[in-house]
Amino acid sequence: MRRPSRRPAAREGGPAAQRTRTLGYSNGSGENIAAGYGTPAAVMTAWMNSPGHRANILNCSSRAIGVGIGTGGSYGTYWTQDFGYS
């Protein structure tokens, strides 16, 4: 399994800040990305065991979340959470 990533990476749709602006959020509050975990429970456990990812999830200033899953590629399953202020 690949460990959760904190690196902002350009993907289809651009970097995290650009994607959140495109969706109407002027300021995103965080993003969690992971790959290779087979279930939602497994990826959530990994994120909650990572101080930076856990901080994104527990940030009480966040008011919105977008969740995505994709399949294919070398890790099989890709997970993302994008958080926004309002």
CYANA upper distance limits for C-alpha pairs under 8 A (distance plus 0.5 A):
  1 MET  CA     35 ALA  CA      7.61
  1 MET  CA     36 GLY  CA      5.38
  1 MET  CA     37 TYR  CA      6.72
  1 MET  CA     75 TYR  CA      8.18
  2 ARG  CA     34 ALA  CA      7.45
  2 ARG  CA     35 ALA  CA      6.11
  2 ARG  CA     36 GLY  CA      6.12
  2 ARG  CA     37 TYR  CA      8.17
  2 ARG  CA     75 TYR  CA      8.04
  3 ARG  CA     34 ALA  CA      7.04
  3 ARG  CA     35 ALA  CA      7.79
  3 ARG  CA     46 ALA  CA      8.10
  4 PRO  CA     32 ASN  CA      7.89
  4 PRO  CA     33 ILE  CA      6.39
  4 PRO  CA     34 ALA  CA      4.75
  4 PRO  CA     35 ALA  CA      7.42
  4 PRO  CA     46 ALA  CA      7.48
  4 PRO  CA     47 TRP  CA      7.17
  4 PRO  CA     50 SER  CA      8.39
  5 SER  CA     32 ASN  CA      7.52
  5 SER  CA     33 ILE  CA      5.93
  5 SER  CA     34 ALA  CA      6.24
  6 ARG  CA     31 GLU  CA      8.25
  6 ARG  CA     32 ASN  CA      7.17
  6 ARG  CA     33 ILE  CA      7.37
  6 ARG  CA     52 GLY  CA      8.35
  6 ARG  CA     53 HIS  CA      8.31
  8 PRO  CA     15 PRO  CA      6.75
  8 PRO  CA     16 ALA  CA      7.10
  9 ALA  CA     14 GLY  CA      8.34
  9 ALA  CA     15 PRO  CA      6.34
  9 ALA  CA     16 ALA  CA      8.26
 10 ALA  CA     14 GLY  CA      5.36
 10 ALA  CA     15 PRO  CA      5.20
 10 ALA  CA     16 ALA  CA      8.42
 11 ARG  CA     15 PRO  CA      7.09
 13 GLY  CA     18 GLN  CA      8.00
 13 GLY  CA     19 ARG  CA      6.42
 14 GLY  CA     18 GLN  CA      6.40
 14 GLY  CA     19 ARG  CA      6.66
 15 PRO  CA     19 ARG  CA      6.81
 16 ALA  CA     20 THR  CA      6.70
 16 ALA  CA     28 GLY  CA      8.31
 16 ALA  CA     31 GLU  CA      7.50
 16 ALA  CA     82 ASP  CA      8.10
 17 ALA  CA     21 ARG  CA      6.75
 17 ALA  CA     27 ASN  CA      7.69
 17 ALA  CA     28 GLY  CA      6.73
 18 GLN  CA     22 THR  CA      6.68
 19 ARG  CA     23 LEU  CA      6.94
 20 THR  CA     24 GLY  CA      7.03
 20 THR  CA     25 TYR  CA      5.83
 20 THR  CA     26 SER  CA      7.65
 20 THR  CA     27 ASN  CA      7.69
 20 THR  CA     28 GLY  CA      6.45
 20 THR  CA     82 ASP  CA      8.18
 20 THR  CA     84 GLY  CA      7.90
 21 ARG  CA     25 TYR  CA      5.33
 21 ARG  CA     26 SER  CA      5.70
 21 ARG  CA     27 ASN  CA      7.48
 21 ARG  CA     28 GLY  CA      8.25
 25 TYR  CA     84 GLY  CA      6.86
 25 TYR  CA     85 TYR  CA      7.79
 25 TYR  CA     86 SER  CA      7.07
 27 ASN  CA     84 GLY  CA      6.99
 27 ASN  CA     85 TYR  CA      7.02
 28 GLY  CA     82 ASP  CA      7.93
 28 GLY  CA     83 PHE  CA      6.31
 28 GLY  CA     84 GLY  CA      4.76
 28 GLY  CA     85 TYR  CA      6.66
 29 SER  CA     56 ASN  CA      7.92
 29 SER  CA     61 SER  CA      8.49
 29 SER  CA     62 SER  CA      6.74
 29 SER  CA     82 ASP  CA      8.29
 29 SER  CA     83 PHE  CA      5.70
 29 SER  CA     84 GLY  CA      5.42
 29 SER  CA     85 TYR  CA      6.48
 30 GLY  CA     56 ASN  CA      6.13
 30 GLY  CA     82 ASP  CA      6.49
 30 GLY  CA     83 PHE  CA      5.59
 30 GLY  CA     84 GLY  CA      7.59
 31 GLU  CA     53 HIS  CA      8.44
 31 GLU  CA     56 ASN  CA      7.56
 31 GLU  CA     80 THR  CA      7.60
 31 GLU  CA     81 GLN  CA      5.98
 31 GLU  CA     82 ASP  CA      4.95
 31 GLU  CA     83 PHE  CA      6.59
 32 ASN  CA     47 TRP  CA      8.19
 32 ASN  CA     53 HIS  CA      6.50
 32 ASN  CA     56 ASN  CA      7.96
 32 ASN  CA     79 TRP  CA      8.48
 32 ASN  CA     80 THR  CA      5.94
 32 ASN  CA     81 GLN  CA      5.52
 32 ASN  CA     82 ASP  CA      7.10
 33 ILE  CA     78 TYR  CA      7.97
 33 ILE  CA     79 TRP  CA      6.16
 33 ILE  CA     80 THR  CA      4.95
 33 ILE  CA     81 GLN  CA      7.12
 34 ALA  CA     43 VAL  CA      7.60
 34 ALA  CA     78 TYR  CA      6.41
 34 ALA  CA     79 TRP  CA      5.72
 34 ALA  CA     80 THR  CA      7.04
 35 ALA  CA     75 TYR  CA      6.31
 35 ALA  CA     76 GLY  CA      7.84
 35 ALA  CA     77 THR  CA      6.12
 35 ALA  CA     78 TYR  CA      4.82
 35 ALA  CA     79 TRP  CA      6.56
 36 GLY  CA     75 TYR  CA      5.22
 36 GLY  CA     76 GLY  CA      6.30
 36 GLY  CA     77 THR  CA      5.70
 36 GLY  CA     78 TYR  CA      6.97
 37 TYR  CA     42 ALA  CA      6.45
 37 TYR  CA     43 VAL  CA      6.07
 37 TYR  CA     77 THR  CA      6.95
 37 TYR  CA     78 TYR  CA      8.15
 38 GLY  CA     42 ALA  CA      7.22
 38 GLY  CA     43 VAL  CA      8.19
 38 GLY  CA     77 THR  CA      7.25
 39 THR  CA     43 VAL  CA      7.02
 40 PRO  CA     44 MET  CA      6.58
 41 ALA  CA     45 THR  CA      6.59
 42 ALA  CA     46 ALA  CA      6.84
 43 VAL  CA     47 TRP  CA      6.67
 43 VAL  CA     79 TRP  CA      8.16
 44 MET  CA     48 MET  CA      6.49
 45 THR  CA     49 ASN  CA      6.68
 46 ALA  CA     50 SER  CA      6.96
 47 TRP  CA     51 PRO  CA      8.43
 47 TRP  CA     53 HIS  CA      5.67
 47 TRP  CA     54 ARG  CA      6.33
 48 MET  CA     53 HIS  CA      7.03
 48 MET  CA     54 ARG  CA      5.17
 48 MET  CA     57 ILE  CA      8.49
 49 ASN  CA     53 HIS  CA      8.48
 49 ASN  CA     54 ARG  CA      7.41
 50 SER  CA     54 ARG  CA      6.36
 51 PRO  CA     55 ALA  CA      6.60
 52 GLY  CA     56 ASN  CA      6.99
 53 HIS  CA     57 ILE  CA      6.91
 54 ARG  CA     58 LEU  CA      6.61
 55 ALA  CA     59 ASN  CA      6.31
 56 ASN  CA     83 PHE  CA      8.07
 61 SER  CA     85 TYR  CA      6.82
 62 SER  CA     83 PHE  CA      6.64
 62 SER  CA     84 GLY  CA      5.92
 62 SER  CA     85 TYR  CA      5.08
 62 SER  CA     86 SER  CA      7.84
 63 ARG  CA     83 PHE  CA      7.99
 63 ARG  CA     84 GLY  CA      6.46
 63 ARG  CA     85 TYR  CA      5.50
 63 ARG  CA     86 SER  CA      5.99
 64 ALA  CA     83 PHE  CA      6.20
 64 ALA  CA     84 GLY  CA      5.54
 64 ALA  CA     85 TYR  CA      6.96
 64 ALA  CA     86 SER  CA      7.11
 65 ILE  CA     81 GLN  CA      7.19
 65 ILE  CA     82 ASP  CA      6.08
 65 ILE  CA     83 PHE  CA      5.05
 65 ILE  CA     84 GLY  CA      6.80
 66 GLY  CA     81 GLN  CA      6.14
 66 GLY  CA     82 ASP  CA      5.57
 66 GLY  CA     83 PHE  CA      7.03
 67 VAL  CA     79 TRP  CA      8.14
 67 VAL  CA     80 THR  CA      6.23
 67 VAL  CA     81 GLN  CA      5.09
 67 VAL  CA     82 ASP  CA      7.02
 68 GLY  CA     79 TRP  CA      6.25
 68 GLY  CA     80 THR  CA      5.59
 68 GLY  CA     81 GLN  CA      6.99
 69 ILE  CA     77 THR  CA      7.49
 69 ILE  CA     78 TYR  CA      6.01
 69 ILE  CA     79 TRP  CA      5.14
 69 ILE  CA     80 THR  CA      6.98
 70 GLY  CA     77 THR  CA      6.24
 70 GLY  CA     78 TYR  CA      5.50
 70 GLY  CA     79 TRP  CA      7.13
 71 THR  CA     76 GLY  CA      5.79
 71 THR  CA     77 THR  CA      4.96
 71 THR  CA     78 TYR  CA      6.58
 72 GLY  CA     76 GLY  CA      5.23
 72 GLY  CA     77 THR  CA      6.93
 73 GLY  CA     77 THR  CA      8.45
